[in-house]
């Protein structure tokens, strides 16, 4: 049964709480991409993303009956994903550093461009991981997930003004770290 | 808008807080100021660079979620059962302890609760103190002046007895001393007599030698 389309998240949750299993699956399909991106940027380990996403949606499923429409569903699911990512981050501190792996790229892209793109992606991932956790969370939520500062304040329990300061601070640090990759500034280091 | 205001506006723009009229003012400034324009372009390139990492493709296994959820619920249920059993055990122990000391008595028209050791049973009416045979009351011992006088006399007798004994011992000691003096006098006289005898004998022997023969 395909119930996707224009149905809002809140309506899907209500139908799911009333016992409609298909509504939950629709929510999963709708949110697995954003959750995967969010978790990947926060944790920085692509090999863990699938397991972490599975854990996020398991927690969503278990907590579903307790969900109330006081806050947006996106805020609620990002909070769960944030907790999962934080738990993973704590475990990760005791594990050896990852090796970068890359997804297969389109053969239409030239080898040089492909190489540059990979290196830049790796540099951005590394730069994100060097940020302190509070700054990284803000940059991921705002830049990658386009969460408003007001929703972010509810999600993180921090005033929006503080989050804006963190966001600009995080961007400044990233700009400093990624300066060698700015083609207009200088040549890409080899 | 000056350069300082333009940099502040850029920060606001990054946060998405820049109003339409401020955006227009910023764009107007950027057309005139090359430094601010370059700074603005750096921010734009950074935002573009941040999109370089590819988004991982994930397909969540919904069926596995149902299975895992069931397992977690069972685990949680087992944990709650253990907690409930432990609570029941504690409650049962408390009841046992309380039940040994708490007595609930149902009487016609009254329910009485009693805690602790039951009171001593009252003796029946026919065994009340008034009904028991008369027993002499216990009188506390008292000391009379006659007793004191008697004790005093006893003490005097004992003291006299001690004095008599001491006197006798002293008399015996005196007799011994006198006897020792007599013996000493006799010994001294015997010694003098012996010395006189020896001197007489020596003189006699020395005179005989002087007359004809050497001793």
Boltz contact constraints between the chains, C-beta under 6 A:
constraints:
  - contact:
      token1: [A, 25]
      token2: [B, 62]
      max_distance: 6.0
  - contact:
      token1: [A, 28]
      token2: [B, 60]
      max_distance: 6.0
  - contact:
      token1: [A, 28]
      token2: [B, 62]
      max_distance: 6.0
  - contact:
      token1: [A, 32]
      token2: [B, 58]
      max_distance: 6.0
  - contact:
      token1: [A, 32]
      token2: [B, 60]
      max_distance: 6.0
  - contact:
      token1: [A, 36]
      token2: [B, 56]
      max_distance: 6.0
  - contact:
      token1: [A, 36]
      token2: [B, 58]
      max_distance: 6.0
  - contact:
      token1: [A, 37]
      token2: [B, 55]
      max_distance: 6.0
  - contact:
      token1: [A, 40]
      token2: [B, 56]
      max_distance: 6.0
  - contact:
      token1: [A, 46]
      token2: [B, 56]
      max_distance: 6.0
  - contact:
      token1: [A, 49]
      token2: [B, 56]
      max_distance: 6.0
  - contact:
      token1: [A, 49]
      token2: [B, 58]
      max_distance: 6.0
  - contact:
      token1: [A, 50]
      token2: [B, 58]
      max_distance: 6.0
  - contact:
      token1: [A, 53]
      token2: [B, 58]
      max_distance: 6.0
  - contact:
      token1: [A, 53]
      token2: [B, 60]
      max_distance: 6.0
  - contact:
      token1: [A, 54]
      token2: [B, 60]
      max_distance: 6.0
  - contact:
      token1: [A, 57]
      token2: [B, 60]
      max_distance: 6.0
  - contact:
      token1: [A, 57]
      token2: [B, 65]
      max_distance: 6.0
  - contact:
      token1: [A, 58]
      token2: [B, 65]
      max_distance: 6.0
  - contact:
      token1: [A, 58]
      token2: [B, 68]
      max_distance: 6.0
  - contact:
      token1: [A, 61]
      token2: [B, 65]
      max_distance: 6.0
  - contact:
      token1: [A, 61]
      token2: [B, 69]
      max_distance: 6.0
  - contact:
      token1: [A, 62]
      token2: [B, 69]
      max_distance: 6.0
  - contact:
      token1: [A, 103]
      token2: [B, 54]
      max_distance: 6.0
  - contact:
      token1: [A, 120]
      token2: [B, 52]
      max_distance: 6.0
  - contact:
      token1: [A, 121]
      token2: [B, 52]
      max_distance: 6.0
  - contact:
      token1: [A, 121]
      token2: [B, 53]
      max_distance: 6.0
  - contact:
      token1: [A, 124]
      token2: [B, 50]
      max_distance: 6.0
  - contact:
      token1: [A, 124]
      token2: [B, 52]
      max_distance: 6.0
  - contact:
      token1: [A, 124]
      token2: [B, 53]
      max_distance: 6.0
  - contact:
      token1: [A, 125]
      token2: [B, 53]
      max_distance: 6.0
  - contact:
      token1: [A, 143]
      token2: [B, 50]
      max_distance: 6.0
  - contact:
      token1: [A, 164]
      token2: [B, 15]
      max_distance: 6.0
  - contact:
      token1: [A, 167]
      token2: [B, 15]
      max_distance: 6.0
  - contact:
      token1: [A, 168]
      token2: [B, 11]
      max_distance: 6.0
  - contact:
      token1: [A, 175]
      token2: [B, 46]
      max_distance: 6.0
  - contact:
      token1: [A, 178]
      token2: [B, 49]
      max_distance: 6.0
  - contact:
      token1: [A, 182]
      token2: [B, 45]
      max_distance: 6.0
